[in-house]
Amino acid sequence: MSETPGIVWLASFPKSGNTWFRIFLANLAAGRDEPADINDLDERGGIASSRHEFEAATLLDSGLLPHADVDRLRRQVYERIAAETKAPRWIKVHDAYTLTEDGEPLLGRGAARAAIYLARDPRDVAVSLAHHNTTTIDAAIELMNRPDSALCRGRHGQPPQLRQQLLGWSGHVASWLEQTEVPVHLMRYEDMRADPARAFAAALGFAQRPASGEDIARAIRHADFAELQRQERERGFTERTSRTAPFFRAGEVGGWRRELNAEQVTALERAHAPMMARLGYELSQGAAEAAA
Amino acid sequence: MHSYRISGLAVASQLELLGAIDAPANDDAPDITVRLQSAPRTLAGGVAGGPNWEIEGERVLLRVPRVGRFLIEGGRHIGVELEPGATARDASLFVLGVSFGILLHQRGAMVLHGAAVARDGRALAICGASGDGKSTLATALCRAGFEFVADDICAVGLGDEGRPVVWPDGRQLKLWREAIERLGMAPDQGAAVRDGIEKYFIGPPATAMTPPRLTAIYVLGEARAPRPEGIEPLNLPDAMRALDLQAYRPAIRARIGSKPRNLAQSAAVLSHARTFRFERPRGFEHMDRLVAALAAHWDALGR
């Protein structure tokens, strides 16, 4: 049985396990006895917000277009990829699920056949995001708490990616889980860590990507954090952005208890309590009392 | 009518082309005309090449949201119909950039996505993807004594004895505010390219008017582990592949069908010019060191 063609979005707020899952997919596709090279991943369908891909498709210099017009064209780019592709395309996306100023879905109408949405405890996201962006934890929290937050929004330089609206952490999750255009499967990072075979098999099943339990187990071994850290330590990782912190840090669940102070925990929990409850992330004792 | 000389071609334009350097017209008929006219919404019998453009024989129709439709015909004519509310000023950016790039492909030219600078009649080209820092590096080289030749659209022709030359693009550089500030170019900063976009025209630096000989092509990459910093020569097959990948907007070239011709041109270029990968770290703090390294490397190549 072969895989169904078409786009599957791998959607997440940054630092929620997207790259880990893509490396798992790459190892699954490679099906070899050795782990795939993290700097040479066949399965990299790229990221939806790639400036280079946008310009190659539209012929236009994105730096001369307002964000709203880039978004109008992005919709058409994905619809065209969907119409032309005869292969399965797993595409990473950090954009929240939004509409263009014309009221059309940014990610296209009828473009994708499924989406896997990866969510992670926002308190752990804050710690990981600060390391990744080499910022303070407070700056990471601001990016998560502001309902109008975005990546690559500044118009004073040219980052390699197009503007991506995040809408804050809760807004991001809600935008994906509440949209009705693309069937979406929620995969929590904590469940991926606790029982990867089960979590990944469910996601593959949802996306109609056939795989045997044996193949899944092997790809999980090859995408193990110790293996990824070994490769990054020995050769580096081209997707790393920080000059000091490794990309594959700890992948830890609950590390926030050690790394966030009480004010930071409260700031996150105040901003995101309803969505945290919805995803099953328990509020800490202090915040629960403060809320009561 | 406005007169310009762009990539070696005499242009007569009804629109003022923002960022193009005026050049007096002579008595000969212009090579290229640019007019405001009506343009179709779609090309009858055309094939969609991308989400916003289609091609039918020698005609290409390009749509730019809230700016206009651009009809590029036979390598000789660019027609523009403005969208309601759009300004000729905004449209001129897409005439001088992408429409001209398409037109050069229609003429069978070899067009690299890159910048070029020159000294003593010899040019080096810098290629790379959008956002890789081509214009910034070219500007820094001009600050270090090079002449500006071309930015973004780098048209390569064959001159005397089949030696490759770069046609000066006859345009002003455009730089982002961040680059202007970090390179200390504020005194040369001109108008913003568009409202709300902090990219500005830069007053023309010392500009090459006669086409300099192209002697080296540097393809930019980011030095990030596992890729070390350095300048490495490419062997002939890799250089051929690099020139192919660095073509301006390969998708339109593929539809126009000028790729085979470009491969022959690449072979001719590479019999006189050498190609290198230039892996370097991002960040303005490295700029002076990188400019010095690149200039020294290029000097050592000799004539």
Interface residues (C-beta under 8 A of the other chain):
Chain A: N39 R51 H52 E55 A56 A57 T58 L59 L60 D61 S62 G63 L64 L65 P66 D69 R72 L73 Q76 V77 E79 R80 R155 H156 G157 Q158 P159 P160 R235 G236 F237 T238 R240
Chain B: A48 G50 P51 N52 W53 L62 V64 P65 R66 L93 F94 G97 V98 G101 I102 A129 S130 G131 D152 W176 R177 E178 A179 V193 R194 G196 I197 E198 K199 R224 A225 P226 R227 R249 P250 A251 I252
